[in-house]
């Protein structure tokens, strides 16, 4: 998977009834604009680093760091260098 010209590349790595994991490949400077996830998510940085914008602050995340987001928390992401991260969506049991 490679970053696209204007947006990060994304691919589903795992999906079952309670979890969906998506890997993102960012080129330096690429962004995901302000958005929110319907379910709780875990963001894990595998390589590189990002500025991660939250409603009240911006934090920098690097390799090995994990961030938990509550449902519908607005956020944005900007890669400071080529970056790979995963988003693990925690889906409700049916």
C-alpha positions in Angstrom: 0.0 0.0 0.0 1.3 3.4 -1.0 0.0 6.9 -0.1 -2.1 8.4 -2.9 -1.0 11.7 -4.5 -3.4 13.9 -2.4 -4.7 11.6 0.3 -3.3 8.8 2.4 -3.7 5.2 1.1 -5.9 2.9 3.2 -6.5 -0.8 3.3 -8.5 -3.1 5.6 -6.2 -5.5 7.4 -8.8 -7.3 9.5 -12.5 -7.3 9.9 -14.9 -9.4 12.1 -18.1 -8.9 14.0 -16.4 -6.7 16.7 -13.3 -5.2 15.2 -12.2 -3.5 12.0 -8.6 -2.6 11.5 -7.5 -0.2 8.7 -3.9 0.6 7.9 -3.1 4.1 6.5 0.0 5.1 4.6 0.7 8.9 4.7 3.2 10.7 2.6 4.9 13.7 4.4 2.5 16.5 4.8 -0.6 14.5 3.9 -3.7 15.1 6.0 -7.0 13.6 6.9 -9.3 16.6 7.5 -11.5 17.1 10.6 -13.8 14.1 11.1 -15.2 11.8 13.7 -15.7 8.0 14.0 -19.1 6.6 15.0 -17.5 3.9 17.3 -14.5 4.0 19.7 -11.2 3.7 18.0 -7.6 3.0 18.8 -4.9 4.8 16.7 -1.5 3.2 16.7 1.6 4.7 15.0 3.7 2.0 13.4 6.4 4.3 11.8 6.8 8.0 11.3 5.1 10.7 13.2 1.9 12.8 13.0 0.3 15.9 14.5 -3.0 14.7 15.8 -5.6 17.4 16.3 -8.3 17.2 19.0 -10.9 19.8 19.9 -8.8 21.2 22.7 -5.2 20.5 21.6 -2.8 19.1 19.1 -0.5 16.3 20.1 2.5 14.7 18.3 2.5 10.9 18.1 5.4 8.6 17.1 6.2 4.9 16.6 4.6 2.6 19.2 2.2 5.2 20.6 -1.5 4.4 20.9 -4.3 6.9 21.3 -7.9 5.9 22.3 -10.7 8.0 20.9 -14.2 8.0 22.3 -17.1 7.8 19.8 -17.8 10.9 17.7 -14.7 12.8 19.0 -13.7 15.3 16.2 -10.1 15.0 15.1 -7.7 15.5 12.2 -4.3 14.0 11.3 -1.2 15.5 9.5 1.9 13.4 8.7 5.2 15.1 9.7 7.1 12.4 7.7 6.2 9.2 5.8 3.9 7.5 8.3 2.1 4.2 8.7 -0.7 4.0 11.3 -3.5 1.7 12.1 -7.1 2.6 13.1 -8.8 -0.2 15.1 -12.6 0.4 15.2 -14.2 -1.3 18.2 -17.7 -2.3 17.0 -20.6 -3.2 19.2 -21.5 -6.9 19.6 -24.8 -7.7 18.0 
